[in-house]
Amino acid sequence: MSKDNLLNFTCSDLEKFFLDMGEKKYRAPQVIKWIHQIGVTDFALMTNLSLTLRDYLSQHSEVKAPELIKELIAEDGTCKWLMQLEDGHSIETVYIPEGSRGTLCISSQVGCPLGCSFCATGMMGFTRDLTVAEIIGQLWLAVRKLSPDNTTRTHVITNVVFMGMGEPLLNYTNVLKSTELMLDDNAYGLSKYKVTVSTCGLVPEMLLLRDQSEVALAVSLHAPNDELRSSLMPINKKYPLKELIAACNNYFKDGKRQVTIEYIMLSGVNDKIEHAKQLVKLLSHGRYKVNLIPGNIVTHTDLEPSSQDNIDLFRQVLLDAGINTITRKSRGGDIAAACGQLAGEGC
């Protein structure tokens, strides 16, 4: 008999689960706290539940995350974990420590169907979506890996970004439920400003996310005109820049929040001054923060990263136009953990 994996359940899911079995719905936040905040997987140890309920859960339910099978640590302290799923497929998760901040980069699919030319995940093709348990299980495992003694659990991961393997908005329902758990005060209690869903530009799902969640949004843009973007990112043929930017311009109801634009810098491809000026014009009617990402070496492509001089010149054009722009540090490149390098191989 198969068991219910309670990592798949949000608090509202668990409320229904308990009501359906004749229990009170307040059991849901109790169990959420045991599983996610305290890290207990043995129902017998959940001492504020009745013995009858503990016995029932032990027989019919489980808490099962992906299996961590390999760890690589970069010279800069970045950790990459290879995690194996029940069906034998693998995903990669990256932890990036920096001062008091710890960012977890998580995957939402096994592979990716969008085929962006600069991304190793896109080159491996698409296998399937991850379940809620497989998505939130990456955070659950990372917290326990980084805090084996439970003493720093509330501080070790401050930010979560859906920038690992896959296009999150193609797995919309499971990603949304996972973010609900991340924001739940009885689970991880992360701020809505610190959980970021990144997308290549699936406009209908972006608008749905805007209406159903307050998490931060990042858009992988990588080119300032349709011809170039379509050559790098086939999704642009379905949702061209005019449609994508229109969705971004008024994305947040809060006038102070900004959409993050991710722009990977590729030598001789999208890093010219003319491209920077086009980008300024493209973003002129919305609230944006631009992250310039030094390109990383991805096997089986002839794309090269931009020089630091070109990145600096590009950035200055945006700054002079009043656009908040930073150059993101490349982290974990020596273990293939940097942007665009994840391929589910752990090496």
Buried (B, 14 or more C-beta within 10 A) or exposed (E): EEEBBBBBBBBEBBBEBBEEEEBEBEBBBBBBBBBBBEBBBEBEEBEEBEEEBBEBBBEEBBBBBBEBEBEBBBEBEBBBBBBBBEEEBBBBBBBBBBEEEBBBBBBBBBBBBBBBBBBBBBBBEBBBBBBBBBBBBBBBBBBBBBBEEEEEBEEBBBBBBBBBBBBBBBBBEBBBBBBBBBBBEBBBEBEBEBBBBBBBBBBEBBEBBBEEBBBBBBBBBBBBBBEBBBEBBBBBEEBBBEEBBEBBBEBBEEEEBBBBBBBBBBBEBBBBEEBBBBBBEBBEEBBBBBBBBBBBBBEEBEBEBBEEEBBEBBBEBBEEBEBBBBBBEBBBBEBBBBBBBBBBEBE
